[in-house]
């Protein structure tokens, strides 16, 4: 199984992409992440980067988590 995450800036684009993907053979499901799910993924990514010593700016870290 392979998972793909696509970040779209428009709901219209997301709607079209989801429709196209649903029509493809071999696709088990298409779902949209909640805001909490997005924050969890951002936190996991930040922790992984932080382990490497790359995060040192708290404001930058918070902006990345909030997707700004």
N, C-alpha and C positions, 0 to 999 in steps of 0.2 A: 504494500500500500504506500502511496506517496501523497503528501499533502502540499497544497499550494495556497499561499496567501497573496491576495491581490488587494492593494490599497487604491481605492478610487476616490477622486475628489467630487464626483457627482453621482447622485442616486440614479440618474438615467443611464449612465455608463455602467454602473453596477448591475442594474436591471438587465441590460442587454447582454453583458458578459455572463450573468447567471443563466439566462435563457439559452444562450449558445452552449454553455458547458453542460446543461441538463440534457441537451439533445445528443451529446456525444456518447458513443458506446463505451462501456467500461467505467463510467462515472457512477460511484455508489451514492453520493449525496452532495448537495451544495447548500451551504449554510452561511449565515452572516454572524460575525462575532459581536457580542454585546460590548458596551463600553468597559465593563469589568474584565471581560476576556482580553480586550486590547491592552488594558493596564497591566494585567498579569503577564502577558507576553513581553511588554516593554520592561517590566520589572525583572523578568528572567534574563532578558538581553542585557540590561544594565548591570545586573549582578555578575554575569559572565564577563562583561567588559571590565567591571570594577576589579575582578579577581586578577586581571592582567595589569592593574594599576593605571588604567587610562582615564578613569573618572576622577576629577579633583575639583570640579566646579558644581556646587550644589544647585545653583539656579539652572545651569545647563541640563543637569540630570533631571530636574523636575519638569523642565520644558519637554524633554525627550519622552518622559513617561506620559505626559498629557498630550503628546502629539502636536505640539505647537512649534 
